[in-house]
Each structure stands twice: as C-alpha cells, then as structure tokens.
Amino acid sequence: MSLSQFLLQSDPNLGNVLTQAALAAITPVIEVQDGSNYNHTYIKPDSDIAIPQLGCYHHWVGDRKTPRHFPCKSVREYSDTEWSTQQAIAHRYGDAGRDTLTNRSLCGDYKSLSGQIPYRYHCKDDAAEFAYRFTEYNPNDILDAYPKLTNRVIKASSGKCLSYNSTELRLIQVQDGANLRNTISAWNYTYTNGSFQGDIIIPVAHEAFDGTTYIYRGKDIPQNEKQWSCGDRCLWMWAHLNPGPYFRDNRSIFYQCPITISPVENAIRPEQIFSDGMARLAAASIALQGRRGGNWQQWTQYQFYPVGTAWEIHNGGDDRVGPNMAEFAIASISTLAIQNSRVIVSADQPNLSSYLDFRWGFVIPLTLFVACIHIGLFLTMWYFDTRPSKDKMDMPLIRKDTPSNTASVGSSLGFHPQ
C-alpha cells in the first residue's frame, strides 16, 4: 500500500478521532445566571419608579434606601445663605463633568442618545450643543446598577460669542462682598469691539497670567436676572482670557456668549420638568461660587481656571469658550440628576432578570487546530500523488521499431526469434 493510499484511508479516521478529542476537551457549559446590570432587565408596567427631584440643587441626607427628604422650595422662600449653597453646589456639579486626571469629557456622541449605554451626557460633533438623557430606577436598586433609559432629553447650547479687546486697565479698591467691613483690590477693565465699549471689574484674586476667568454679571440671582437675560431659559455669560507671556501675544480678550438650556423633551409629568429658573442657574454654573464677588448688593460672581486645567480656553482656541460654558451646564444638570434625592411615581419599573450563560471554552482555537490537521493531510496526499514515483523513474526507455528493442522485449516474455 502506497503512502498516499494509507493517508487516504486514515485521514477520515484521524480527523474523527481529533474532532472527538477536541469536543471532549471543550464540553459546552450552560448555566442560568442572575442579572446584575441594565443589560439583563425586564419591565414591570405601572409600578413604583424613582426619578430625580429637579426643583433645586441639594444633597442626599441619609442613605439612598432611607433618605431624609427635604422638598425644594419656591424661589421666594430661599434665604441668601440657601441661595449661596445652591449656587456653590451647581458649580461643583458642573466641575464633575470631566475626568480630573485627563480633563476629558465624560460623554458619548449624539448617536448613542438612542442606545442602551447610560453615558454621563452626550456631545454633538462640531457643534456647541450637549445633551443629557434622563434615567429612572427601581426603588430597590440601591447601587443604581440597572437604570431604565428614558426618551426624556435636555440640551444645553451656546450661540455665537461676541469678543472684545481690552483697551484700558486700572487697579481699584472695591467692597468685599463677603465682609462689608473690608475692601479688596480689583482690576477695572475697559473693553471694546470697535462699535461698543464697556467696563467690567474683576477682583485681583480671580485673575492670573494666561488663565481663564468666567463671569456671571447679574445683579440678581440667575433665576431672576433681567439685564443679562437672553430669553426665559438663556443668560449672557462672560469669560476673560487673561493676558500672559505665553499665549495670544499678551492680549486681554473678553467673550460674551448666550447659553441656552432647552425644556425637557417628552416630559409628561410635573416631576419631569426642569423649570426656567433652574435652567438659568445651570447656564450660569460655570461662574458661580456661592458668594457675592465685589458688591454685597449684587450677585456678580467669578470663577478662575489656571492655564492647563479642565475648563480654561487657551489650548482650545476662541471657539471653545461657548462650548465650555454649555458643556459645564449640562454636566451640572447630569450630576444633579444623579446626586439629588428622588421622588416615587408610577411608571415602567426595571427589574433584574435571569439569563442563560453559554460558555464553550477554546472552541475557536481547537477548531482551527483540527482544520489545520486536515489541510496538512490533504497537502501530504497531494504531494505524494503528483511527484514522479521511483518505479517510473527506474523504467528503461524503449524506442519504437528497433530490432534490439523488439528482441529484448520478446526474450523477457519467453519468445525467441528464429
């Protein structure tokens, strides 16, 4: 039996043995697992659901399972101290919208707004618009492990920003908004864009070389501000690109940007509405600090970001001023929705479900191994079948119609010529 014939007969048997051995080694495992996140839930209609309280900025008091609930008040019911607290929290919540180590936004793109991944918020490509998609929770989900993503969306956007060059600078003394007995040093800037001129005062403590100072110029709280209003849910916010030795040829530039917060899309309950006042508070959050900046009768406030930090604008260019303000606002809203206490309403309730966990370890590499064995056997057979055999190579060459050849062949067959 030739080698190729042996391989032809043995290849199926060898392949079957290898396949059976491989299947025995990778026996599949099927188990019923309990779900642990939003990927494994089912919906129970008309049941208790927890949604964030959207009427004010405040903390949890107690734990999430048994919080001490403090309802939000109307605008007139808050004291100045309580307003200061609200503004400070609004700013801190916006700061949480970026990774503190990398300064990167914690957002997904707009395509993922209809997906199943609960991003912190969403960034629209090449536009100064950002969105947050609200989530709902089972009241028993203490760890917020399996939220239900809704179709309710709120957006923050920036219109076209105006820019002004600083033409004059004077150092003055102004009243300390935190302590009426003290005065503080401040810069009095004169700015212009060629057709309009104005003045703005910034405390020295909120300026530094090459940094960015965000400014809320309102005399009243953001909810009630009229002079710097650009609509029911819009405020004109300011930023100052501080002069310094490294950027912008040592120029001092002011920016004025309209920041708008949209109503909540698809809101059908009063608890799901984000009010006009709260929209303005979020729009101003990048500049708020919770204390009056230079006049105890006004709510003008400042927030300074040194060069290289998350929200300063030198490295992003002029086109990042408005987007920074809008992104900060949506980050503040998204953190509010996560951190605020919750109210219970009746809606579709997410519940963890069980699922089949099918595991078949090493099935791909072992399948490839068996396939390679078959291919190797096939190539070996092909090689031995196509190369010249030894018998053929040793056979003498015979020429036609020659006596010697005829006699030689006849002798080998037992015939002798006469």
C-alpha positions in Angstrom: 0.0 0.0 0.0 1.4 3.4 -1.0 1.7 6.3 1.5 -1.0 8.2 -0.3 -3.4 5.3 -0.1 -2.7 4.9 3.6 -3.3 8.6 4.2 -6.5 8.5 2.1 -7.8 5.7 4.3 -6.5 7.1 7.6 -7.4 10.8 7.2 -11.1 10.4 8.0 -10.4 8.2 11.0 -7.6 10.5 12.2 -9.8 13.6 11.7 -12.7 12.0 13.6 -10.5 11.0 16.5 -9.1 14.5 16.7 -12.6 16.1 16.5 -14.0 13.8 19.2 -11.0 14.5 21.4 -11.4 18.3 20.9 -15.1 18.2 21.6 -14.5 16.2 24.8 -11.9 18.8 25.9 -14.2 21.8 25.2 -17.5 20.5 26.5 -20.0 23.4 26.5 -21.3 24.8 29.8 -24.8 26.2 30.1 -25.9 27.9 33.3 -28.7 30.1 34.5 -27.3 33.4 35.8 -29.0 36.2 37.7 -28.7 39.6 36.0 -26.6 42.3 37.7 -26.9 45.4 35.4 -29.1 47.2 32.8 -28.3 44.6 30.1 -30.4 42.0 31.9 -33.7 43.5 32.9 -37.4 43.2 32.2 -40.1 45.9 32.6 -43.0 45.7 35.0 -45.6 48.3 34.0 -47.5 50.6 36.4 -45.1 50.1 39.3 -43.1 52.4 41.6 -40.2 54.1 39.9 -37.7 56.6 41.4 -36.9 59.7 39.4 -34.6 62.6 40.4 -36.0 65.7 42.0 -35.3 68.6 39.6 -36.6 71.6 41.5 -33.3 72.6 43.2 -29.7 71.6 43.9 -29.2 69.6 47.1 -27.5 66.5 48.6 -28.7 63.2 49.8 -29.2 63.2 53.5 -29.0 59.7 54.9 -28.5 56.7 52.6 -30.3 56.1 49.3 -32.6 53.4 50.7 -33.9 55.6 53.6 -33.1 59.3 52.7 -34.3 62.1 54.7 -36.2 64.1 52.1 -36.2 67.8 52.0 -38.6 69.1 49.3 -37.4 72.0 47.1 -38.8 75.4 48.0 -40.1 78.2 45.7 -37.7 80.9 44.7 -39.1 83.4 47.2 -38.7 81.0 50.1 -34.9 80.7 50.0 -32.7 82.9 52.1 -29.4 84.4 50.7 -27.5 81.7 52.6 -29.5 79.0 50.9 -29.1 80.6 47.5 -25.3 80.7 48.1 -25.4 77.0 48.9 -27.4 76.2 45.8 -25.0 78.2 43.5 -21.9 76.5 45.1 -23.4 73.1 44.5 -24.4 73.9 40.9 -20.8 74.8 40.2 -19.3 71.8 41.9 -21.7 69.5 40.0 -20.6 71.0 36.7 -16.9 70.5 37.6 -17.6 66.8 38.0 -18.4 66.6 34.3 -14.8 66.0 33.3 -12.2 63.5 34.4 -10.0 65.2 36.9 -6.8 63.4 35.8 -7.2 63.7 32.0 -9.5 66.7 31.6 -11.6 64.6 29.1 -15.3 65.0 28.8 -17.4 62.1 30.3 -19.7 62.0 27.3 -20.9 59.8 24.4 -21.7 61.0 20.9 -25.2 62.0 19.8 -25.8 58.7 18.0 -25.7 57.0 21.4 -28.7 59.0 22.7 -30.9 56.2 21.4 -28.7 53.4 22.6 -28.6 51.3 25.7 -25.4 52.6 27.4 -26.0 55.2 30.2 -23.4 57.8 29.4 -22.9 60.8 31.8 -24.0 63.1 29.0 -23.7 63.4 25.2 -21.6 65.7 23.0 -22.6 66.7 19.5 -19.8 66.7 16.9 -18.6 70.1 15.6 -21.3 72.0 17.5 -21.7 73.8 20.8 -24.6 71.5 21.9 -24.7 68.9 24.6 -27.5 66.7 25.9 -28.4 64.6 29.0 -30.7 61.6 28.8 -32.7 61.0 32.0 -32.8 57.6 33.7 -35.3 56.0 36.1 -34.6 53.5 38.8 -36.2 50.7 40.7 -36.5 52.0 44.3 -34.9 48.8 45.5 -31.8 49.4 43.3 -29.6 50.9 46.0 -26.5 50.7 43.8 -28.1 52.2 40.7 -26.9 49.1 38.8 -29.8 48.7 36.4 -31.3 52.0 35.4 -34.1 52.4 32.8 -33.1 54.7 30.0 -35.9 57.1 29.0 -36.7 59.2 25.9 -36.6 62.4 28.1 -33.7 64.6 27.0 -32.5 68.1 28.0 -29.9 70.1 26.0 -27.5 72.9 26.6 -26.1 75.0 23.7 -24.2 78.2 23.0 -24.9 80.7 20.4 -22.3 82.8 18.6 -20.0 84.5 21.1 -19.0 88.2 20.9 -15.4 89.2 21.5 -13.9 92.4 22.8 -10.3 93.7 23.3 -9.3 95.3 26.5 -8.1 98.9 25.9 -7.5 100.2 29.5 -6.7 98.7 32.9 -6.8 100.4 36.3 -6.3 98.9 39.8 -9.1 100.0 42.2 -10.4 99.1 45.6 -14.0 97.6 45.9 -16.1 96.4 48.8 -15.7 92.8 49.8 -19.0 91.0 49.1 -18.2 88.5 51.9 -17.3 91.0 54.5 -18.8 94.6 54.4 -16.0 96.0 56.6 -13.2 95.0 54.1 -12.2 96.2 50.7 -10.4 94.2 48.1 -8.2 95.0 45.1 -9.8 94.7 41.7 -9.0 95.3 38.0 -11.2 97.8 36.2 -11.1 96.8 32.5 -12.4 98.9 29.6 -13.2 96.8 26.6 -14.4 97.4 23.0 -15.1 95.7 19.7 -15.0 98.9 17.7 -18.7 99.6 17.8 -19.4 99.1 21.5 -17.5 100.0 24.6 -18.0 98.9 28.3 -16.3 98.4 31.6 -16.0 95.4 33.8 -14.5 94.9 37.3 -12.7 91.6 38.3 -11.2 91.1 41.7 -7.4 90.5 41.5 -7.8 87.2 43.4 -9.7 85.8 40.3 -7.1 86.6 37.7 -3.6 85.2 36.8 -1.3 85.1 33.8 -2.7 83.0 30.9 -5.7 81.7 32.9 -9.4 82.0 32.2 -12.0 83.8 34.3 -15.7 83.0 33.9 -18.0 85.8 34.9 -21.7 86.0 35.9 -22.5 89.7 35.7 -26.1 89.6 37.0 -27.1 91.9 39.8 -29.8 89.4 40.9 -29.7 85.6 41.3 -29.7 83.9 37.8 -33.3 82.8 38.2 -34.5 86.5 38.4 -31.8 88.3 36.4 -33.1 90.7 33.7 -30.2 92.8 32.4 -28.1 89.8 31.2 -31.1 87.7 30.1 -31.4 86.5 26.5 -34.6 84.5 27.0 -36.7 82.6 29.6 -34.0 79.9 29.7 -31.0 81.8 28.4 -28.3 84.0 30.0 -25.4 86.1 28.6 -22.3 84.6 30.2 -18.8 86.2 30.1 -15.2 85.0 30.0 -11.9 86.8 30.3 -8.8 85.4 28.6 -6.2 86.7 31.0 -3.1 88.2 29.4 0.3 86.5 30.0 3.7 85.8 28.4 2.9 82.6 26.6 -0.4 83.0 24.7 -2.2 85.4 22.4 0.6 87.9 22.2 -0.1 89.0 25.7 -3.6 90.3 24.7 -6.5 90.6 27.1 -9.8 89.4 25.4 -13.4 89.3 26.7 -16.1 86.9 25.4 -19.8 87.3 25.8 -21.8 84.1 24.9 -25.6 83.3 25.0 -26.1 80.0 26.9 -29.5 78.3 26.5 -31.0 75.3 28.3 -33.8 73.6 26.4 -37.0 72.3 28.1 -37.1 68.5 28.8 -38.2 66.7 25.7 -41.1 64.2 26.2 -41.8 65.3 29.8 -45.3 64.3 30.7 -45.3 64.8 34.5 -44.7 67.9 36.6 -41.9 66.0 38.3 -40.1 65.6 35.0 -40.0 69.4 34.2 -36.7 71.4 34.5 -38.0 74.9 35.3 -36.9 78.1 33.6 -35.2 79.3 36.9 -33.3 76.0 37.2 -32.3 76.3 33.5 -30.8 79.8 34.2 -29.0 78.6 37.3 -27.4 75.7 35.3 -26.5 78.1 32.5 -24.6 80.4 34.9 -23.0 77.5 36.9 -19.5 77.8 35.4 -19.0 81.2 37.0 -20.8 80.7 40.3 -19.1 80.3 43.6 -21.9 81.0 46.1 -20.6 84.3 47.3 -21.0 87.9 46.1 -17.9 89.0 44.2 -17.4 92.7 44.9 -20.7 94.3 45.9 -22.9 93.0 48.7 -25.9 94.3 46.9 -25.2 92.3 43.7 -24.8 88.6 42.9 -21.9 89.1 40.3 -19.5 86.2 40.7 -16.3 84.8 39.2 -14.5 81.5 38.8 -10.9 81.3 37.7 -9.2 78.4 35.9 -5.4 78.4 35.6 -3.8 77.5 32.3 -3.7 73.8 31.7 -6.8 73.0 33.8 -10.0 71.4 32.5 -12.1 74.4 31.6 -9.6 77.1 30.6 -9.6 78.1 26.9 -6.1 78.9 25.8 -5.4 75.4 24.4 -8.9 75.1 22.8 -9.0 78.3 20.9 -11.6 81.0 20.8 -14.3 78.6 19.5 -14.1 76.7 22.9 -15.5 79.5 25.1 -19.2 79.0 24.4 -19.0 75.2 24.2 -17.2 75.1 27.6 -20.0 77.1 29.2 -22.7 74.9 27.6 -20.9 71.6 28.5 -20.4 72.8 32.1 -24.1 73.5 32.3 -25.2 70.0 31.0 -22.6 68.4 33.3 -24.1 70.3 36.2 -27.6 69.1 35.3 -26.5 65.5 34.8 -24.8 65.4 38.2 -27.9 66.9 39.8 -29.9 64.1 38.3 -27.5 61.5 39.8 -27.0 63.1 43.2 -30.3 64.7 44.1 -32.9 62.9 46.2 -35.6 61.1 44.3 -39.4 61.1 44.2 -41.6 58.0 43.6 -44.0 57.9 40.7 -45.9 55.2 38.9 -44.3 54.1 35.6 -42.5 51.2 33.9 -40.2 49.7 36.5 -36.9 47.9 35.6 -36.3 44.6 37.3 -33.3 42.2 37.1 -34.0 39.0 35.1 -32.2 35.7 34.8 -30.5 34.6 31.6 -28.7 31.6 30.1 -24.9 31.8 30.2 -23.5 29.6 27.4 -19.7 29.0 27.6 -17.7 26.8 25.2 -14.1 27.3 26.1 -11.3 27.1 23.5 -13.8 26.1 20.7 -12.3 28.5 18.2 -8.6 27.6 18.6 -9.3 23.9 18.7 -11.5 24.1 15.6 -8.6 25.8 13.9 -6.3 23.1 15.1 -8.4 20.3 13.6 -8.8 22.2 10.4 -5.0 22.6 10.1 -4.6 18.8 10.6 -7.0 18.1 7.8 -5.3 20.6 5.5 -1.9 19.2 6.3 -3.0 15.6 5.5 -4.5 16.8 2.2 -1.3 18.6 1.2 0.7 15.5 2.0 -1.5 13.3 -0.1 -1.4 15.7 -3.0 2.4 15.9 -2.8 2.9 12.1 -3.0 0.3 11.7 -5.7 1.8 14.3 -8.0 5.6 13.7 -7.7 7.2 11.0 -10.0 7.3 7.5 -8.4 10.5 5.5 -8.0 9.2 2.7 -10.3 8.5 5.2 -13.1 11.9 6.8 -12.7 13.8 3.3 -13.0 11.9 2.1 -16.0 14.2 1.9 -19.1 13.4 4.0 -22.1 12.2 1.9 -25.1 12.4 3.2 -28.7 9.9 2.0 -31.2 10.5 -0.3 -34.2 14.1 -1.2 -33.5 15.2 -5.0 -33.6 17.2 -4.9 -30.5 14.2 -3.5 -28.6 11.8 -6.0 -30.0 14.2 -8.9 -29.3 14.7 -7.7 -25.8 11.0 -7.4 -25.1 10.4 -10.8 -26.7 13.0 -12.5 -24.6 11.6 -11.1 -21.5 8.2 -12.6 -22.5 9.7 -16.1 -23.4 9.8 -15.8 -27.2 13.0 -16.3 -29.2 13.4 -15.0 -32.7 14.1 -17.6 -35.4 
